């Protein structure tokens, strides 16, 4: 009898546990998971075939701009989810399991009034020459930006009160397509052209394009026998004129450029977006393909065929800031005879001992650093004036992950892995670190070191590169750069100042408390300094008549 009583008691306990787990526990989990969900569909009129890509739901905070245009590093809440072979009318569900930014989870989104919009970022199949098949967004000459890429699909904006704690199903139907990009018309001063790259198209298995925006000097049409030195102004994708040129007569740079005593240059910005980013970093890489070759064997020869440039290395000069700062420095280093000097501003990491806050060689995690018995978050972005933290590394990478998985975010950390890193087994780049945990892959870090750490590259090759780079390297950076880029500049300066046979004979200039946008002088003064450099270094009796007239 005691055994039976014991058995009944045990059964009662198990029944109670089952009841609490099955019923009460379910309700509690549902509360935590949020009963709210969104269902997104696209109209059959937008595509006759199923679509692959990434679907976004954007929570605009006002009606001043469409919600998709309010998404950004410090922008509004948005969620993203990958889809494959999605049929018209088939539902895409955004709920508490969907990753978001800045709030990771729908339950963390404050209740309130929002302007909602869905966006379908369409992916293209790339059958790459290396044998890998990738699905990525194919740039439509917008600069790899899903928010405004022509051909991407968008829903009408829905204004409503949103409460994640309230059970509801919100439906958004995508009915519109973003129109083609508008290309500015050519003027007397500014010309544009675009070509299909044979080298890049073969690598990607899809048509890939390169372009140039060319600013002509005063007197170019009136002096058909004169040739001019060229300034290549590197940077993010843009169809705007080089060097901030504007045809507004009251613009200070316009006044300088068109004055009688200003040095005459042809200035050029290059367009070379990739499926990973708005800019290729202008070098050959395993993931992006032969962009360095394409630019120097296809695009620049086309520029020099169409416009009267001095086709000699000393007369091709480089400048740029941030991404363009790294590119201008790297191109001078990798193509030392092709260019005659660089003036690089706030360049992306010239040395990988600080990559927006973390040391890829010594740190084991890109998000947190162990300091004795303390674990501290790594800062990604700071305010120059106060040093206040704006974003941690974990937050910055969450934003990129919501923008796109497999490195398809079109954002900064992902393009560095695409340019500097090896190809992974799945054909996408092998990441330097895990986007979820921050754990750094030291084998990938070694690959970065051996191929794209510019300070390391110069150290290893100074005997042959030094004579070709003497007097050509000029770097400018604020010493409170928002992204800690000044640290890589310090490391580069330390090495270059140690050089002998020859001494590098360039310059480093720092701005006290200067942030990422710090500049010691404007573009007009930059060109005057470049002109003085040309006058000093041009071969004897070479033709600089165009520069002077």
Residue pairs with C-beta under 8 A, 6 or more apart in sequence:
31 165
32 107
33 95
33 96
33 97
33 107
34 95
34 96
34 105
34 106
34 107
34 164
34 165
35 165
35 166
35 167
35 168
36 95
36 96
36 106
36 162
36 163
36 164
36 165
36 166
36 167
36 168
36 170
37 93
37 94
37 95
37 96
37 168
37 169
37 170
38 57
38 93
38 94
38 95
38 116
38 118
38 169
38 170
38 171
38 172
39 91
39 92
39 93
39 169
39 170
39 171
39 172
40 55
40 57
40 91
40 92
40 93
40 94
40 118
40 155
40 171
40 172
40 173
40 174
41 88
41 89
41 90
41 91
41 92
41 171
41 172
41 173
41 174
42 51
42 86
42 88
42 89
42 120
42 153
42 173
42 174
42 175
43 88
43 173
43 174
43 175
44 88
44 89
45 175
46 88
46 153
46 174
46 175
46 177
47 88
50 85
50 86
50 87
51 83
51 85
51 86
51 120
51 122
52 83
52 84
52 85
52 86
52 122
52 123
52 125
52 135
53 82
53 83
53 86
53 120
53 121
53 122
53 123
53 135
53 137
54 80
54 81
54 82
54 83
54 120
54 121
54 123
54 146
54 404
54 405
54 408
55 80
55 81
55 83
55 86
55 92
55 94
55 118
55 119
55 120
55 121
56 68
56 71
56 78
56 79
56 80
56 118
56 119
56 120
56 121
56 146
57 78
57 79
57 80
57 94
57 116
57 117
57 118
57 172
58 67
58 68
58 70
58 71
58 76
58 77
58 78
58 116
58 117
58 118
58 119
59 67
59 76
59 77
59 78
59 109
59 114
59 115
59 116
59 162
60 66
60 67
60 70
60 76
60 114
60 115
60 116
60 117
60 157
61 70
61 76
61 114
61 115
62 70
62 115
63 115
63 157
63 159
66 117
66 154
66 157
67 76
67 78
67 114
67 115
67 116
67 117
67 157
68 117
68 119
68 147
68 148
68 154
69 147
69 148
70 76
71 78
71 147
73 391
73 396
73 399
74 390
77 100
77 101
77 102
77 103
77 109
78 100
78 101
78 402
79 94
79 98
79 99
79 100
79 106
79 402
80 98
80 99
80 100
80 402
80 403
80 404
81 92
81 94
81 98
81 99
82 405
83 92
84 135
86 92
94 106
95 106
96 105
96 106
96 107
96 164
98 106
99 398
99 401
99 402
100 106
100 109
100 402
101 398
101 399
101 401
101 402
102 395
102 398
102 399
103 109
104 398
106 164
107 164
107 165
108 164
109 162
109 164
111 161
111 162
111 163
111 164
111 165
112 161
112 162
113 159
113 160
113 161
113 162
114 159
114 160
114 161
114 162
115 157
115 158
115 159
116 157
116 158
116 159
116 160
116 162
116 170
116 172
117 154
117 155
117 156
117 157
117 158
117 172
118 154
118 155
118 172
118 174
119 146
119 147
119 152
119 153
119 154
119 155
119 174
120 152
120 153
120 154
120 174
121 137
121 146
121 149
121 152
121 404
122 137
122 151
122 152
122 153
123 135
123 136
123 137
123 138
123 408
124 135
124 136
124 137
124 138
124 206
124 275
125 133
125 134
125 135
126 133
126 134
126 135
126 136
126 138
126 204
126 205
126 206
126 275
127 133
127 205
128 134
128 203
128 204
128 205
128 289
128 427
129 202
129 203
129 204
129 205
129 289
130 203
130 423
130 427
132 423
132 426
132 427
133 427
134 275
134 427
134 428
136 275
136 276
136 408
137 144
137 146
137 149
137 275
137 408
137 410
138 206
138 275
139 149
139 273
139 274
139 275
139 278
140 149
140 150
140 151
140 180
140 181
141 150
141 181
141 183
141 194
141 209
141 211
141 271
141 273
142 148
142 149
142 150
142 181
142 237
143 236
143 237
143 238
143 273
143 278
143 279
144 237
144 273
144 274
144 275
144 276
144 277
144 278
144 410
145 278
145 410
146 152
146 403
146 410
148 178
149 178
150 178
150 179
150 180
150 181
151 177
151 178
152 177
152 178
153 174
153 176
153 177
153 178
154 174
154 176
154 177
154 178
155 172
155 173
155 174
155 175
155 176
156 175
156 176
158 170
158 172
160 170
162 170
183 192
183 239
184 190
184 192
184 239
186 192
187 247
188 216
188 221
189 215
189 216
189 241
189 245
189 247
190 213
190 214
190 215
190 216
190 241
190 245
190 247
191 213
191 214
191 216
191 306
191 307
192 211
192 212
192 213
192 214
192 239
193 211
193 212
193 214
193 302
193 306
194 209
194 210
194 211
194 271
195 209
195 210
195 211
195 298
195 299
195 302
196 207
196 208
196 209
196 210
197 208
197 209
197 210
197 294
197 298
197 299
198 298
199 289
199 290
199 293
199 294
199 297
199 298
200 208
200 210
200 289
200 290
200 291
200 294
201 207
201 208
203 289
203 290
204 275
204 289
208 274
208 289
209 271
210 270
210 271
210 272
210 294
210 295
210 298
210 299
211 270
211 271
211 272
211 299
212 268
212 269
212 270
212 271
212 299
212 302
212 303
213 238
213 239
213 240
213 241
213 242
213 268
213 269
213 271
214 242
214 266
214 267
214 268
214 303
214 306
214 307
215 241
215 242
215 243
215 245
215 257
215 266
215 267
215 268
216 266
216 307
217 228
217 257
217 264
217 265
217 266
217 546
218 257
218 258
218 259
218 260
218 262
218 264
219 226
219 264
219 549
220 226
220 228
220 266
220 308
223 546
223 549
224 308
226 264
226 308
226 545
226 546
226 549
227 308
227 309
227 310
227 311
227 543
227 546
228 264
228 265
228 266
228 308
228 309
228 310
228 546
228 547
229 265
229 266
229 309
229 310
229 315
229 316
229 317
229 530
229 534
229 544
229 546
229 547
230 265
230 266
230 267
230 268
230 303
230 309
230 310
230 315
230 316
230 317
231 242
231 243
231 265
231 266
231 267
231 268
231 317
231 318
231 319
231 527
231 530
232 268
232 269
232 270
232 316
232 317
232 318
232 319
232 328
232 331
232 339
233 242
233 243
233 267
233 268
233 269
233 319
233 320
233 324
234 269
234 270
234 282
234 318
234 319
234 320
234 323
234 324
234 325
234 327
234 328
234 331
235 269
235 279
235 320
235 321
235 322
235 323
235 324
235 327
236 278
236 279
236 322
236 323
236 324
237 271
237 272
237 273
237 278
237 279
238 269
238 271
239 271
240 269
241 267
241 269
242 267
242 268
242 269
243 253
243 267
243 523
243 526
243 527
244 253
244 523
245 251
245 253
245 254
245 257
245 267
246 253
246 254
247 254
248 254
249 255
252 522
252 524
253 522
253 523
253 524
256 262
256 524
256 527
257 524
262 524
262 527
262 528
263 527
263 528
263 530
263 531
263 547
263 548
264 546
264 547
264 548
264 549
265 527
265 530
265 531
265 547
266 307
266 308
266 309
268 303
270 282
270 295
270 299
272 279
272 280
272 282
272 291
272 294
272 295
272 299
273 279
273 280
274 280
274 288
274 289
274 291
274 415
274 418
275 408
276 287
276 288
276 407
276 408
276 410
276 414
276 415
276 418
276 429
277 410
277 411
277 414
277 415
277 418
278 410
279 323
279 327
279 415
280 288
280 291
280 419
281 288
281 291
281 323
281 326
281 327
281 330
281 415
281 419
282 291
282 292
282 295
282 327
282 330
282 331
283 291
283 292
283 327
283 330
283 331
283 334
283 419
283 452
284 290
284 291
284 292
284 293
285 291
285 418
285 419
285 420
286 421
286 422
286 423
286 429
287 417
287 418
287 419
287 421
287 422
287 423
287 428
287 429
288 418
288 419
292 334
292 335
296 335
296 338
303 309
304 311
308 546
309 315
309 316
310 543
310 544
310 546
312 539
312 542
313 337
313 338
313 339
313 340
314 340
314 534
314 537
314 538
314 539
314 542
315 340
315 534
315 538
316 338
316 339
316 340
317 339
317 340
317 341
317 342
317 343
317 530
317 533
317 534
318 327
318 328
318 329
318 331
318 332
318 339
318 341
318 342
318 343
318 344
319 328
319 342
319 343
319 344
319 345
319 526
319 530
320 327
320 328
320 344
320 345
321 344
321 345
321 346
321 347
321 517
321 519
322 345
322 346
322 347
322 348
322 485
322 516
323 348
324 345
325 344
325 345
325 346
325 347
325 348
325 475
325 485
326 344
326 347
326 348
326 349
326 350
326 454
328 342
328 343
328 344
328 347
329 342
329 344
329 347
329 350
329 454
329 473
329 475
330 452
330 454
331 338
331 339
331 342
332 339
332 341
332 342
332 469
332 472
332 473
333 454
333 457
333 458
333 465
333 469
336 465
336 468
336 469
336 472
337 468
339 472
340 472
340 533
340 534
340 537
341 471
341 472
341 473
341 474
341 530
341 533
341 537
342 472
342 473
342 474
343 474
343 476
343 526
343 529
343 530
344 473
344 474
344 475
344 476
345 475
345 476
345 477
345 519
346 476
346 477
346 478
346 481
346 485
346 516
346 517
346 518
347 475
347 477
347 485
347 488
347 489
348 416
348 485
348 488
349 355
349 356
349 485
349 488
350 454
350 455
350 475
350 488
350 489
350 491
350 492
351 453
351 454
351 455
351 456
351 487
351 488
351 491
351 492
352 359
352 360
352 361
352 420
352 445
352 448
352 449
352 453
352 488
353 359
353 360
353 361
353 362
353 487
353 488
353 491
354 484
354 485
354 487
354 488
355 416
356 380
356 381
356 393
356 396
356 412
356 413
356 483
356 484
356 485
357 378
357 379
357 380
357 393
357 483
357 484
358 365
358 366
358 369
358 378
358 393
358 440
360 432
360 440
360 445
360 448
360 449
361 445
361 449
363 369
363 378
363 440
364 370
364 439
364 440
365 378
365 433
365 437
365 438
365 439
365 440
366 378
366 393
366 397
366 432
366 433
366 438
366 439
366 440
367 377
367 378
367 392
367 393
367 394
367 397
367 437
367 438
368 375
368 376
368 377
368 378
368 394
368 438
369 375
369 376
369 378
377 392
377 393
377 394
378 392
378 393
378 394
379 389
379 391
379 392
379 393
379 484
380 390
380 391
380 392
380 393
380 395
380 396
380 483
381 389
381 390
381 391
381 396
381 482
381 483
382 388
382 389
382 390
382 480
382 482
382 484
383 390
383 482
383 515
384 478
384 480
384 481
384 482
384 513
384 514
384 515
384 516
384 518
385 480
385 513
385 515
387 480
390 482
393 438
394 438
396 413
397 413
397 435
397 438
399 409
399 411
400 409
400 411
400 412
400 413
400 414
400 435
401 409
401 435
401 436
402 409
403 409
403 410
403 411
404 410
404 411
404 414
406 426
406 428
407 414
407 417
407 418
407 428
407 429
407 431
408 414
408 428
414 429
416 432
417 429
417 430
417 431
417 432
417 444
418 429
419 452
420 432
420 447
420 448
420 451
420 452
421 429
421 430
421 431
421 432
421 444
421 447
421 448
422 429
422 430
422 444
422 447
423 429
423 430
424 430
424 431
430 441
430 444
431 441
431 444
432 440
432 441
432 444
432 445
432 448
433 439
433 440
433 441
434 441
449 456
450 456
454 492
455 488
455 491
455 492
455 495
458 465
458 492
458 495
458 496
459 495
462 499
466 499
466 501
466 502
466 504
467 502
469 504
469 506
470 502
470 503
470 504
470 505
471 504
471 505
471 506
471 533
471 537
472 506
473 496
473 504
473 506
473 507
474 506
474 507
474 508
474 509
475 489
475 492
475 493
475 506
475 507
475 508
475 509
476 508
476 509
476 510
476 511
476 518
476 519
476 520
477 485
477 486
477 489
477 508
477 509
477 510
477 511
477 514
477 518
478 486
478 510
478 511
478 513
478 514
478 515
478 516
478 517
478 518
479 486
479 510
479 511
479 512
479 513
479 514
480 486
480 513
480 514
480 515
481 514
481 515
481 516
481 518
482 515
482 516
483 516
485 516
486 510
489 508
489 510
492 508
493 508
496 504
496 506
496 508
497 504
509 520
511 518
511 519
511 520
521 529
531 547
534 544
534 547
535 544
535 547
538 544
